[in-house]
Amino acid sequence: MDVVGPNQHFLKELYDAFGDYLLEYDREAMDASFLQKP
């Protein structure tokens, strides 16, 4: 299932809570959107 919405904060919370369930083909794009860069 894909989750889309305008609230970046809420989407980040979902990513943090359920990131382990991401499929590998989605992981690179999601990491780029939600992982903090040093």
mmCIF file as Biopython writes it, N, C-alpha, C and O atoms, coordinates in Angstrom:
data_model
#
loop_
_atom_site.group_PDB
_atom_site.id
_atom_site.type_symbol
_atom_site.label_atom_id
_atom_site.label_alt_id
_atom_site.label_comp_id
_atom_site.label_asym_id
_atom_site.label_entity_id
_atom_site.label_seq_id
_atom_site.pdbx_PDB_ins_code
_atom_site.Cartn_x
_atom_site.Cartn_y
_atom_site.Cartn_z
_atom_site.occupancy
_atom_site.B_iso_or_equiv
_atom_site.auth_seq_id
_atom_site.auth_asym_id
_atom_site.pdbx_PDB_model_num
ATOM 1   N N  . MET A ? 1  ? 0.846  -1.164 0.000  1.0 0.0 1  A 1 
ATOM 2   C CA . MET A ? 1  ? 0.000  0.000  0.000  1.0 0.0 1  A 1 
ATOM 3   C C  . MET A ? 1  ? 0.898  1.235  0.000  1.0 0.0 1  A 1 
ATOM 4   O O  . MET A ? 1  ? 1.907  1.273  0.704  1.0 0.0 1  A 1 
ATOM 5   N N  . ASP A ? 2  ? 0.545  2.205  -0.760 1.0 0.0 2  A 1 
ATOM 6   C CA . ASP A ? 2  ? 1.248  3.484  -0.782 1.0 0.0 2  A 1 
ATOM 7   C C  . ASP A ? 2  ? 0.475  4.491  0.062  1.0 0.0 2  A 1 
ATOM 8   O O  . ASP A ? 2  ? -0.756 4.489  0.084  1.0 0.0 2  A 1 
ATOM 9   N N  . VAL A ? 3  ? 1.205  5.336  0.743  1.0 0.0 3  A 1 
ATOM 10  C CA . VAL A ? 3  ? 0.602  6.402  1.542  1.0 0.0 3  A 1 
ATOM 11  C C  . VAL A ? 3  ? 1.140  7.723  1.010  1.0 0.0 3  A 1 
ATOM 12  O O  . VAL A ? 3  ? 2.350  7.921  0.907  1.0 0.0 3  A 1 
ATOM 13  N N  . VAL A ? 4  ? 0.220  8.623  0.674  1.0 0.0 4  A 1 
ATOM 14  C CA . VAL A ? 4  ? 0.585  9.915  0.101  1.0 0.0 4  A 1 
ATOM 15  C C  . VAL A ? 4  ? -0.192 10.993 0.844  1.0 0.0 4  A 1 
ATOM 16  O O  . VAL A ? 4  ? -1.348 10.785 1.214  1.0 0.0 4  A 1 
ATOM 17  N N  . GLY A ? 5  ? 0.433  12.135 1.062  1.0 0.0 5  A 1 
ATOM 18  C CA . GLY A ? 5  ? -0.281 13.223 1.697  1.0 0.0 5  A 1 
ATOM 19  C C  . GLY A ? 5  ? 0.581  14.464 1.784  1.0 0.0 5  A 1 
ATOM 20  O O  . GLY A ? 5  ? 1.790  14.402 1.558  1.0 0.0 5  A 1 
ATOM 21  N N  . PRO A ? 6  ? -0.029 15.589 2.109  1.0 0.0 6  A 1 
ATOM 22  C CA . PRO A ? 6  ? 0.693  16.856 2.162  1.0 0.0 6  A 1 
ATOM 23  C C  . PRO A ? 6  ? 1.432  17.090 3.486  1.0 0.0 6  A 1 
ATOM 24  O O  . PRO A ? 6  ? 2.248  18.007 3.579  1.0 0.0 6  A 1 
ATOM 25  N N  . ASN A ? 7  ? 1.158  16.280 4.502  1.0 0.0 7  A 1 
ATOM 26  C CA . ASN A ? 7  ? 1.724  16.501 5.827  1.0 0.0 7  A 1 
ATOM 27  C C  . ASN A ? 7  ? 3.022  15.709 5.980  1.0 0.0 7  A 1 
ATOM 28  O O  . ASN A ? 7  ? 2.996  14.534 6.346  1.0 0.0 7  A 1 
ATOM 29  N N  . GLN A ? 8  ? 4.143  16.348 5.702  1.0 0.0 8  A 1 
ATOM 30  C CA . GLN A ? 8  ? 5.459  15.691 5.737  1.0 0.0 8  A 1 
ATOM 31  C C  . GLN A ? 8  ? 5.768  15.143 7.133  1.0 0.0 8  A 1 
ATOM 32  O O  . GLN A ? 8  ? 6.356  14.069 7.259  1.0 0.0 8  A 1 
ATOM 33  N N  . HIS A ? 9  ? 5.380  15.867 8.170  1.0 0.0 9  A 1 
ATOM 34  C CA . HIS A ? 9  ? 5.637  15.419 9.543  1.0 0.0 9  A 1 
ATOM 35  C C  . HIS A ? 9  ? 4.917  14.098 9.824  1.0 0.0 9  A 1 
ATOM 36  O O  . HIS A ? 9  ? 5.514  13.180 10.385 1.0 0.0 9  A 1 
ATOM 37  N N  . PHE A ? 10 ? 3.665  13.993 9.447  1.0 0.0 10 A 1 
ATOM 38  C CA . PHE A ? 10 ? 2.896  12.766 9.659  1.0 0.0 10 A 1 
ATOM 39  C C  . PHE A ? 10 ? 3.485  11.611 8.849  1.0 0.0 10 A 1 
ATOM 40  O O  . PHE A ? 10 ? 3.587  10.490 9.349  1.0 0.0 10 A 1 
ATOM 41  N N  . LEU A ? 11 ? 3.869  11.879 7.608  1.0 0.0 11 A 1 
ATOM 42  C CA . LEU A ? 11 ? 4.464  10.834 6.773  1.0 0.0 11 A 1 
ATOM 43  C C  . LEU A ? 11 ? 5.787  10.353 7.368  1.0 0.0 11 A 1 
ATOM 44  O O  . LEU A ? 11 ? 6.097  9.163  7.306  1.0 0.0 11 A 1 
ATOM 45  N N  . LYS A ? 12 ? 6.564  11.266 7.942  1.0 0.0 12 A 1 
ATOM 46  C CA . LYS A ? 12 ? 7.829  10.888 8.591  1.0 0.0 12 A 1 
ATOM 47  C C  . LYS A ? 12 ? 7.562  9.987  9.785  1.0 0.0 12 A 1 
ATOM 48  O O  . LYS A ? 12 ? 8.307  9.034  10.015 1.0 0.0 12 A 1 
ATOM 49  N N  . GLU A ? 13 ? 6.523  10.267 10.542 1.0 0.0 13 A 1 
ATOM 50  C CA . GLU A ? 13 ? 6.165  9.414  11.678 1.0 0.0 13 A 1 
ATOM 51  C C  . GLU A ? 13 ? 5.809  8.008  11.203 1.0 0.0 13 A 1 
ATOM 52  O O  . GLU A ? 13 ? 6.202  7.025  11.831 1.0 0.0 13 A 1 
ATOM 53  N N  . LEU A ? 14 ? 5.074  7.907  10.110 1.0 0.0 14 A 1 
ATOM 54  C CA . LEU A ? 14 ? 4.752  6.592  9.548  1.0 0.0 14 A 1 
ATOM 55  C C  . LEU A ? 14 ? 6.012  5.875  9.079  1.0 0.0 14 A 1 
ATOM 56  O O  . LEU A ? 14 ? 6.179  4.678  9.316  1.0 0.0 14 A 1 
ATOM 57  N N  . TYR A ? 15 ? 6.891  6.606  8.420  1.0 0.0 15 A 1 
ATOM 58  C CA . TYR A ? 15 ? 8.158  6.040  7.948  1.0 0.0 15 A 1 
ATOM 59  C C  . TYR A ? 15 ? 8.966  5.500  9.127  1.0 0.0 15 A 1 
ATOM 60  O O  . TYR A ? 15 ? 9.513  4.399  9.055  1.0 0.0 15 A 1 
ATOM 61  N N  . ASP A ? 16 ? 9.041  6.272  10.210 1.0 0.0 16 A 1 
ATOM 62  C CA . ASP A ? 16 ? 9.796  5.839  11.384 1.0 0.0 16 A 1 
ATOM 63  C C  . ASP A ? 16 ? 9.175  4.596  12.023 1.0 0.0 16 A 1 
ATOM 64  O O  . ASP A ? 16 ? 9.890  3.689  12.450 1.0 0.0 16 A 1 
ATOM 65  N N  . ALA A ? 17 ? 7.859  4.559  12.086 1.0 0.0 17 A 1 
ATOM 66  C CA . ALA A ? 17 ? 7.173  3.450  12.743 1.0 0.0 17 A 1 
ATOM 67  C C  . ALA A ? 17 ? 7.144  2.182  11.898 1.0 0.0 17 A 1 
ATOM 68  O O  . ALA A ? 17 ? 7.221  1.078  12.436 1.0 0.0 17 A 1 
ATOM 69  N N  . PHE A ? 18 ? 7.033  2.330  10.582 1.0 0.0 18 A 1 
ATOM 70  C CA . PHE A ? 18 ? 6.806  1.166  9.728  1.0 0.0 18 A 1 
ATOM 71  C C  . PHE A ? 18 ? 7.843  0.996  8.624  1.0 0.0 18 A 1 
ATOM 72  O O  . PHE A ? 18 ? 7.621  0.239  7.678  1.0 0.0 18 A 1 
ATOM 73  N N  . GLY A ? 19 ? 8.967  1.688  8.735  1.0 0.0 19 A 1 
ATOM 74  C CA . GLY A ? 19 ? 10.005 1.622  7.712  1.0 0.0 19 A 1 
ATOM 75  C C  . GLY A ? 19 ? 10.522 0.220  7.439  1.0 0.0 19 A 1 
ATOM 76  O O  . GLY A ? 19 ? 10.952 -0.078 6.324  1.0 0.0 19 A 1 
ATOM 77  N N  . ASP A ? 20 ? 10.483 -0.646 8.450  1.0 0.0 20 A 1 
ATOM 78  C CA . ASP A ? 20 ? 10.949 -2.024 8.258  1.0 0.0 20 A 1 
ATOM 79  C C  . ASP A ? 20 ? 10.077 -2.794 7.272  1.0 0.0 20 A 1 
ATOM 80  O O  . ASP A ? 20 ? 10.505 -3.814 6.731  1.0 0.0 20 A 1 
ATOM 81  N N  . TYR A ? 21 ? 8.872  -2.319 7.037  1.0 0.0 21 A 1 
ATOM 82  C CA . TYR A ? 21 ? 7.962  -2.995 6.115  1.0 0.0 21 A 1 
ATOM 83  C C  . TYR A ? 21 ? 8.105  -2.526 4.669  1.0 0.0 21 A 1 
ATOM 84  O O  . TYR A ? 21 ? 7.478  -3.089 3.771  1.0 0.0 21 A 1 
ATOM 85  N N  . LEU A ? 22 ? 8.922  -1.501 4.437  1.0 0.0 22 A 1 
ATOM 86  C CA . LEU A ? 22 ? 9.104  -1.001 3.071  1.0 0.0 22 A 1 
ATOM 87  C C  . LEU A ? 22 ? 9.693  -2.077 2.173  1.0 0.0 22 A 1 
ATOM 88  O O  . LEU A ? 22 ? 10.583 -2.827 2.574  1.0 0.0 22 A 1 
ATOM 89  N N  . LEU A ? 23 ? 9.192  -2.134 0.978  1.0 0.0 23 A 1 
ATOM 90  C CA . LEU A ? 23 ? 9.773  -3.035 -0.010 1.0 0.0 23 A 1 
ATOM 91  C C  . LEU A ? 23 ? 11.091 -2.447 -0.491 1.0 0.0 23 A 1 
ATOM 92  O O  . LEU A ? 23 ? 11.263 -1.228 -0.511 1.0 0.0 23 A 1 
ATOM 93  N N  . GLU A ? 24 ? 12.003 -3.298 -0.872 1.0 0.0 24 A 1 
ATOM 94  C CA . GLU A ? 24 ? 13.335 -2.838 -1.262 1.0 0.0 24 A 1 
ATOM 95  C C  . GLU A ? 24 ? 13.292 -1.858 -2.437 1.0 0.0 24 A 1 
ATOM 96  O O  . GLU A ? 24 ? 14.100 -0.930 -2.486 1.0 0.0 24 A 1 
ATOM 97  N N  . TYR A ? 25 ? 12.375 -2.043 -3.375 1.0 0.0 25 A 1 
ATOM 98  C CA . TYR A ? 25 ? 12.342 -1.125 -4.517 1.0 0.0 25 A 1 
ATOM 99  C C  . TYR A ? 25 ? 11.840 0.262  -4.129 1.0 0.0 25 A 1 
ATOM 100 O O  . TYR A ? 25 ? 12.008 1.206  -4.901 1.0 0.0 25 A 1 
ATOM 101 N N  . ASP A ? 26 ? 11.234 0.412  -2.965 1.0 0.0 26 A 1 
ATOM 102 C CA . ASP A ? 26 ? 10.792 1.715  -2.462 1.0 0.0 26 A 1 
ATOM 103 C C  . ASP A ? 26 ? 11.819 2.360  -1.536 1.0 0.0 26 A 1 
ATOM 104 O O  . ASP A ? 26 ? 11.791 3.573  -1.326 1.0 0.0 26 A 1 
ATOM 105 N N  . ARG A ? 27 ? 12.711 1.567  -0.992 1.0 0.0 27 A 1 
ATOM 106 C CA . ARG A ? 27 ? 13.571 2.031  0.095  1.0 0.0 27 A 1 
ATOM 107 C C  . ARG A ? 27 ? 14.450 3.226  -0.286 1.0 0.0 27 A 1 
ATOM 108 O O  . ARG A ? 27 ? 14.542 4.179  0.487  1.0 0.0 27 A 1 
ATOM 109 N N  . GLU A ? 28 ? 15.084 3.201  -1.434 1.0 0.0 28 A 1 
ATOM 110 C CA . GLU A ? 28 ? 15.991 4.294  -1.809 1.0 0.0 28 A 1 
ATOM 111 C C  . GLU A ? 28 ? 15.254 5.636  -1.868 1.0 0.0 28 A 1 
ATOM 112 O O  . GLU A ? 28 ? 15.747 6.641  -1.356 1.0 0.0 28 A 1 
ATOM 113 N N  . ALA A ? 29 ? 14.089 5.648  -2.485 1.0 0.0 29 A 1 
ATOM 114 C CA . ALA A ? 29 ? 13.318 6.894  -2.598 1.0 0.0 29 A 1 
ATOM 115 C C  . ALA A ? 29 ? 12.818 7.363  -1.229 1.0 0.0 29 A 1 
ATOM 116 O O  . ALA A ? 29 ? 12.854 8.557  -0.932 1.0 0.0 29 A 1 
ATOM 117 N N  . MET A ? 30 ? 12.357 6.440  -0.408 1.0 0.0 30 A 1 
ATOM 118 C CA . MET A ? 30 ? 11.852 6.815  0.914  1.0 0.0 30 A 1 
ATOM 119 C C  . MET A ? 30 ? 12.984 7.284  1.819  1.0 0.0 30 A 1 
ATOM 120 O O  . MET A ? 30 ? 12.825 8.260  2.553  1.0 0.0 30 A 1 
ATOM 121 N N  . ASP A ? 31 ? 14.123 6.601  1.774  1.0 0.0 31 A 1 
ATOM 122 C CA . ASP A ? 31 ? 15.271 7.042  2.568  1.0 0.0 31 A 1 
ATOM 123 C C  . ASP A ? 31 ? 15.703 8.446  2.156  1.0 0.0 31 A 1 
ATOM 124 O O  . ASP A ? 31 ? 16.035 9.271  3.007  1.0 0.0 31 A 1 
ATOM 125 N N  . ALA A ? 32 ? 15.699 8.713  0.869  1.0 0.0 32 A 1 
ATOM 126 C CA . ALA A ? 32 ? 16.088 10.039 0.383  1.0 0.0 32 A 1 
ATOM 127 C C  . ALA A ? 32 ? 15.135 11.117 0.894  1.0 0.0 32 A 1 
ATOM 128 O O  . ALA A ? 32 ? 15.546 12.254 1.125  1.0 0.0 32 A 1 
ATOM 129 N N  . SER A ? 33 ? 13.875 10.763 1.067  1.0 0.0 33 A 1 
ATOM 130 C CA . SER A ? 33 ? 12.886 11.736 1.531  1.0 0.0 33 A 1 
ATOM 131 C C  . SER A ? 33 ? 12.898 11.933 3.040  1.0 0.0 33 A 1 
ATOM 132 O O  . SER A ? 33 ? 12.649 13.038 3.523  1.0 0.0 33 A 1 
ATOM 133 N N  . PHE A ? 34 ? 13.188 10.865 3.793  1.0 0.0 34 A 1 
ATOM 134 C CA . PHE A ? 34 ? 12.952 10.920 5.231  1.0 0.0 34 A 1 
ATOM 135 C C  . PHE A ? 34 ? 14.172 10.764 6.123  1.0 0.0 34 A 1 
ATOM 136 O O  . PHE A ? 34 ? 14.104 11.128 7.297  1.0 0.0 34 A 1 
ATOM 137 N N  . LEU A ? 35 ? 15.267 10.248 5.630  1.0 0.0 35 A 1 
ATOM 138 C CA . LEU A ? 35 ? 16.454 10.140 6.477  1.0 0.0 35 A 1 
ATOM 139 C C  . LEU A ? 35 ? 17.155 11.483 6.544  1.0 0.0 35 A 1 
ATOM 140 O O  . LEU A ? 35 ? 17.314 12.164 5.531  1.0 0.0 35 A 1 
ATOM 141 N N  . GLN A ? 36 ? 17.572 11.856 7.739  1.0 0.0 36 A 1 
ATOM 142 C CA . GLN A ? 36 ? 18.294 13.118 7.895  1.0 0.0 36 A 1 
ATOM 143 C C  . GLN A ? 36 ? 19.702 12.952 7.364  1.0 0.0 36 A 1 
ATOM 144 O O  . GLN A ? 36 ? 20.353 11.934 7.599  1.0 0.0 36 A 1 
ATOM 145 N N  . LYS A ? 37 ? 20.154 13.936 6.666  1.0 0.0 37 A 1 
ATOM 146 C CA . LYS A ? 37 ? 21.506 13.915 6.130  1.0 0.0 37 A 1 
ATOM 147 C C  . LYS A ? 37 ? 22.439 14.594 7.132  1.0 0.0 37 A 1 
ATOM 148 O O  . LYS A ? 37 ? 22.080 15.620 7.710  1.0 0.0 37 A 1 
ATOM 149 N N  . PRO A ? 38 ? 23.641 14.031 7.347  1.0 0.0 38 A 1 
ATOM 150 C CA . PRO A ? 38 ? 24.570 14.617 8.333  1.0 0.0 38 A 1 
ATOM 151 C C  . PRO A ? 38 ? 25.064 15.988 7.932  1.0 0.0 38 A 1 
ATOM 152 O O  . PRO A ? 38 ? 25.846 16.599 8.660  1.0 0.0 38 A 1 
#
